[in-house]
Amino acid sequence: MDLGLGGKRVLITGGSRGIGFACARGFLAEGADVVIAARDPERLKAAKKELAVRAQGRIETVALDMAAPGAADRLAERFEAAHPAIDILVNNAGAIPGGDILAVDETKWRAAWELKVFGYVNLARAMFRGMRERKRGVILNIIGLGGEAMNFSYAAGAAGNAALMALTQALGSRSTDHGVRVVGINPGLVATDRMEFLMRTRAEKELGDANRWREIVAKSDLPFGRAAEPEEVANVAVFLASERAAYVSGCIMRVDGGALYRR
């Protein structure tokens, strides 16, 4: 199936590992040109080398902390001045710590939201300006199941993800008036560094030892008996951003194996 992504230019934040890296690989396989942005220059260098092995499109990297003041505008200005401009934005950078409302203090809460929540908001705003003028574009937000499965032990994440879901639905409801689609994906548990981070938080709380996180995974009632692979989320992302999903906007696609209703 031709997804119509050949020659498209894609910007992926948090693209050096995990879901973002898998998305980069998926778009490159379809012939798109991909820009991956992340904080760590060395990790970006390694990611580019690995992606280049089978890439059909071109790869560019940008070392940038999306939580830094003005980062979104600087990134948007850089690529709005380029030709061709960005056709598809994949917001993916950020991880919100686990813990209940007493466990996550204001400093940690604000720092996490600065990167993931306001990082998404600011970059979507900055990129939407140009997309609206060109009458085309896709903004795809990788959010998280925590925005639907409200959990006492994931207070900051549940609230932040719910806010990003609302942003996606609100912006995507009328962005189509300007030829722009806005969609989101809520992954469930995915086999990434992020999963280990969350499982370590739970292990520390439930078992008193963060290093026992694999025991938490083993006893979890996961669909198909496993976490999702990053590529399984990326496959959905690539399709939603493609011409084959041209009438899809303002919605959130859940990629959780049915976990939300498994309880």
C-alpha positions as CSV (number, residue, x, y, z in Angstrom):
1,M,0.0,0.0,0.0
2,D,1.4,3.4,-1.0
3,L,1.0,5.7,1.9
4,G,1.9,8.8,-0.1
5,L,4.7,9.8,2.2
6,G,7.5,9.9,-0.4
7,G,9.3,13.2,-0.3
8,K,7.4,14.4,2.8
9,R,9.4,16.1,5.5
10,V,8.8,14.9,9.1
11,L,10.0,16.4,12.3
12,I,10.1,14.1,15.3
13,T,10.9,15.2,18.8
14,G,12.4,12.7,21.2
15,G,13.4,10.8,18.0
16,S,16.7,9.3,19.2
17,R,15.1,6.3,21.0
18,G,11.9,4.4,21.9
19,I,8.7,5.3,20.0
20,G,10.2,8.3,18.4
21,F,13.1,6.3,16.9
22,A,10.7,3.7,15.7
23,C,8.6,6.4,14.1
24,A,11.7,7.8,12.3
25,R,12.5,4.4,11.0
26,G,8.9,3.9,9.8
27,F,8.7,7.2,7.9
28,L,12.2,6.7,6.4
29,A,11.1,3.3,5.1
30,E,8.2,5.1,3.3
31,G,10.6,7.5,1.6
32,A,10.0,10.5,3.8
33,D,12.8,12.8,4.8
34,V,13.1,12.8,8.6
35,V,14.5,15.3,11.2
36,I,14.9,13.9,14.7
37,A,15.3,16.3,17.6
38,A,16.6,15.3,21.1
39,R,18.8,16.7,23.8
40,D,21.7,14.3,23.7
41,P,24.1,14.9,20.7
42,E,25.8,11.6,21.1
43,R,22.6,9.6,21.2
44,L,21.4,11.5,18.1
45,K,24.6,10.6,16.3
46,A,24.2,6.9,17.1
47,A,20.5,7.0,16.1
48,K,21.3,8.6,12.8
49,K,24.0,6.0,12.1
50,E,21.6,3.1,12.9
51,L,18.7,4.7,10.9
52,A,20.8,5.3,7.8
53,V,21.3,1.5,7.3
54,R,17.9,1.0,5.6
55,A,16.6,4.6,5.1
56,Q,14.9,5.5,1.9
57,G,14.7,9.2,2.8
58,R,17.2,11.7,4.2
59,I,18.0,12.0,7.9
60,E,18.8,15.2,9.8
61,T,19.4,15.7,13.5
62,V,18.9,18.6,15.9
63,A,20.3,18.7,19.4
64,L,17.8,20.7,21.4
65,D,16.2,20.7,24.8
66,M,12.5,21.2,24.1
67,A,11.9,22.3,27.8
68,A,14.2,25.3,27.3
69,P,12.4,28.7,27.0
70,G,11.8,29.6,23.3
71,A,12.9,26.2,22.0
72,A,9.8,25.5,20.1
73,D,9.9,28.9,18.3
74,R,13.6,28.5,17.4
75,L,12.9,25.0,16.0
76,A,9.9,26.2,14.0
77,E,11.7,29.2,12.7
78,R,14.6,27.0,11.5
79,F,12.4,24.8,9.5
80,E,9.9,27.3,8.3
81,A,12.8,29.1,6.6
82,A,13.9,25.9,4.9
83,H,12.6,24.5,1.7
84,P,10.7,22.3,1.8
85,A,9.1,23.1,5.1
86,I,7.9,20.5,7.6
87,D,4.9,18.6,6.4
88,I,4.4,16.3,9.5
89,L,5.2,17.1,13.1
90,V,5.4,14.2,15.6
91,N,5.4,15.5,19.2
92,N,7.0,12.7,21.2
93,A,9.5,14.2,23.7
94,G,9.0,14.0,27.4
95,A,8.3,11.6,30.3
96,I,6.2,12.4,33.4
97,P,7.2,10.7,36.6
98,G,4.9,8.2,38.3
99,G,3.6,8.8,41.9
100,D,0.5,10.1,43.6
101,I,-0.1,13.8,44.3
102,L,2.0,13.7,47.5
103,A,4.9,11.9,45.9
104,V,5.5,14.3,43.0
105,D,6.3,17.8,44.3
106,E,5.7,21.0,42.5
107,T,9.3,21.3,41.2
108,K,9.2,17.8,39.6
109,W,5.6,18.3,38.4
110,R,6.4,21.6,36.6
111,A,9.6,20.3,35.1
112,A,7.8,17.3,33.6
113,W,5.0,19.4,32.2
114,E,7.4,22.0,30.8
115,L,8.8,19.3,28.5
116,K,5.9,17.1,27.6
117,V,2.8,19.3,28.1
118,F,4.0,22.8,27.2
119,G,6.6,21.3,24.9
120,Y,3.8,19.8,22.8
121,V,1.6,22.9,23.1
122,N,4.4,25.3,22.1
123,L,5.7,23.3,19.2
124,A,2.2,22.6,17.9
125,R,1.4,26.3,18.0
126,A,4.6,27.3,16.3
127,M,4.3,24.7,13.5
128,F,0.6,25.3,13.0
129,R,1.2,28.9,11.9
130,G,3.1,27.8,8.8
131,M,1.0,24.8,8.1
132,R,-2.1,27.0,8.2
133,E,-0.6,29.4,5.7
134,R,0.4,26.5,3.3
135,K,-3.0,24.9,3.7
136,R,-1.5,21.5,4.5
137,G,0.2,19.6,7.3
138,V,-0.3,17.0,10.0
139,I,0.4,17.3,13.8
140,L,0.6,14.0,15.5
141,N,0.8,13.9,19.3
142,I,2.2,10.7,21.0
143,I,0.4,11.0,24.4
144,G,-0.3,8.0,26.6
145,L,-3.0,5.8,28.0
146,G,-2.6,7.5,31.4
147,G,-4.8,10.3,30.0
148,E,-7.7,7.8,29.8
149,A,-6.9,5.3,32.6
150,M,-6.9,7.8,35.5
151,N,-4.7,6.3,38.1
152,F,-4.2,7.5,41.7
153,S,-0.5,6.6,41.4
154,Y,0.1,8.5,38.2
155,A,-1.4,11.9,39.1
156,A,0.9,14.2,37.2
157,G,0.9,12.0,34.1
158,A,-2.9,11.4,34.1
159,A,-3.5,15.2,34.3
160,G,-0.9,16.1,31.7
161,N,-1.9,13.4,29.2
162,A,-5.6,14.4,29.6
163,A,-4.7,18.0,28.8
164,L,-2.8,16.9,25.6
165,M,-5.8,14.8,24.6
166,A,-8.0,17.8,24.9
167,L,-5.6,19.9,22.9
168,T,-5.5,17.4,20.1
169,Q,-9.3,17.2,20.0
170,A,-9.8,21.0,20.2
171,L,-7.2,21.9,17.6
172,G,-8.1,19.0,15.3
173,S,-11.7,19.9,15.3
174,R,-11.2,23.1,13.3
175,S,-7.6,22.8,11.9
176,T,-9.2,21.1,8.9
177,D,-10.6,24.4,7.9
178,H,-7.0,25.3,7.0
179,G,-6.1,21.9,5.5
180,V,-4.3,20.7,8.6
181,R,-5.0,17.5,10.5
182,V,-4.3,17.0,14.2
183,V,-4.4,13.5,15.6
184,G,-3.1,11.7,18.7
185,I,-2.0,8.2,19.8
186,N,-2.4,6.8,23.3
187,P,0.1,3.9,23.7
188,G,-0.3,1.5,26.5
189,L,2.7,-0.1,28.1
190,V,5.5,-0.1,25.5
191,A,8.9,-1.9,25.8
192,T,11.1,1.2,26.0
193,D,13.3,2.9,28.5
194,R,10.2,4.8,29.5
195,M,8.6,1.5,30.5
196,E,11.5,0.7,32.7
197,F,11.3,4.2,34.3
198,L,7.6,3.7,35.2
199,M,8.2,0.1,36.4
200,R,11.1,1.2,38.6
201,T,8.8,3.8,40.2
202,R,6.2,1.2,41.0
203,A,8.8,-1.3,42.2
204,E,10.2,1.3,44.6
205,K,6.7,2.0,46.0
206,E,5.3,-1.6,46.0
207,L,8.4,-3.7,46.7
208,G,10.8,-1.2,48.3
209,D,13.4,-1.8,45.6
210,A,13.4,-0.1,42.2
211,N,15.8,-2.8,40.8
212,R,12.9,-5.3,41.1
213,W,11.0,-3.7,38.3
214,R,10.9,-6.8,36.2
215,E,8.8,-8.5,38.8
216,I,6.2,-5.8,38.4
217,V,6.1,-6.4,34.6
218,A,5.9,-10.2,35.1
219,K,2.9,-10.0,37.3
220,S,1.1,-7.4,35.2
221,D,-2.0,-8.6,33.3
222,L,-0.8,-7.5,29.9
223,P,-2.7,-8.0,26.6
224,F,-1.0,-10.8,24.6
225,G,1.1,-11.4,27.7
226,R,3.6,-8.7,26.8
227,A,4.2,-5.0,26.3
228,A,3.8,-3.4,22.9
229,E,6.8,-3.0,20.7
230,P,7.8,0.6,19.7
231,E,7.3,-0.4,16.0
232,E,3.7,-1.4,16.7
233,V,3.0,2.2,17.8
234,A,5.1,3.6,15.0
235,N,3.1,1.7,12.4
236,V,-0.1,3.4,13.5
237,A,1.6,6.8,13.6
238,V,2.9,6.5,10.1
239,F,-0.5,5.5,8.8
240,L,-2.3,8.3,10.6
241,A,0.1,10.8,9.2
242,S,-0.3,9.5,5.7
243,E,-2.6,10.3,2.8
244,R,-4.5,7.1,3.6
245,A,-5.9,8.8,6.7
246,A,-6.8,12.0,5.0
247,Y,-10.2,12.3,6.7
248,V,-8.9,11.6,10.2
249,S,-8.6,14.6,12.6
250,G,-9.4,15.6,16.2
251,C,-9.2,12.0,17.4
252,I,-7.0,9.8,19.6
253,M,-6.1,6.3,18.5
254,R,-5.5,3.9,21.4
255,V,-2.7,1.4,20.9
256,D,-2.9,-0.6,24.1
257,G,-4.1,-4.1,23.0
258,G,-7.4,-3.5,24.8
259,A,-5.7,-2.8,28.2
260,L,-8.0,0.1,29.1
261,Y,-11.0,-2.2,29.4
262,R,-9.1,-5.2,30.8
263,R,-9.6,-4.3,34.5
